[in-house]
Amino acid sequence: MDNSKLQNLVEDISQTYFGKPFNHIAVFNPKLRTTGGRYLLKSHNIELNYKYFEEHGMTELIAIIKHELCHYHLHIDGKGYQHKDRDFKFLLQKVGGSRYCTPLKKNVPRQNSTIKLYECTECKAIYKRKRKVDVARYVCGKCKGKLKQLK
C-alpha cells in the first residue's frame, strides 16, 4: 500500500463512519517507532506507522485510522479531542476504533546488557555500570582517584 491508496482509504473511512470529509493529508511516516499513528494539530494531517500494516494487516490499520480520525474530527469541531476527554472516548467507542495498538514484535536487537566493572586505583572502590565509563574523564566519587576497568 502506498500513500495515495492510504489517502483514499482514510477519506472513505471518514465519510463512512463519521459522515464528514477528510480534507487533509494522510501519509505513512517511516520515523514512527512506538505509536500506530498521530494526528498533527497544526496541519491537521495524519501520519501512520507502516509497520503496523505489515505485521497486523488491514484490520489493525483501519482501527488506527479510526482512532486518528476521532482526534481529527473532534479537533476540527472544537470538542474534546484528547484521550482523557469524554467526547473522544464516546466517539471512539461509537465508530469502533482502537484505544491502544497491538504491540509490534520486538525485532530490534537489544543492547548488550553486560555489567561493566570499574575499580578505583587508590581506595579500591568497585563501581558497576551498564554503560561504558570514560576513565580519562571520570574519577572515583569517594577519593577522586583514577578508575580502571576490570575484565
Long-range contacts (C-beta under 8 A, 24 or more apart in sequence): 1-50, 1-53, 3-27, 3-28, 6-48, 9-61, 9-62, 9-65, 10-46, 10-65, 10-69, 13-62, 13-65, 13-66, 13-69, 14-69, 14-72, 14-73, 17-66, 17-69, 17-95, 17-96, 18-69, 18-73, 18-95, 20-73, 22-69, 22-72, 24-72, 26-65, 28-53, 35-101, 36-60, 36-64, 36-67, 36-98, 36-101, 37-64, 37-65, 37-67, 37-68, 38-68, 39-68, 39-71, 39-72, 39-75, 39-81, 41-75, 44-72, 44-75, 44-76, 46-72, 51-104, 52-101, 52-102, 52-104, 55-104, 55-105, 56-102, 60-98, 60-101, 60-102, 63-96, 63-97, 63-98, 64-97, 64-98, 64-101, 65-97, 66-92, 66-95, 66-96, 66-97, 66-98, 67-92, 67-97, 67-98, 67-99, 69-95, 69-97, 70-95, 70-97, 116-149, 117-149, 117-150, 118-147, 118-148, 118-149, 118-150, 119-147, 119-148, 119-150, 120-145, 120-146, 120-147, 121-145, 121-146, 121-147, 121-148, 122-146, 126-150
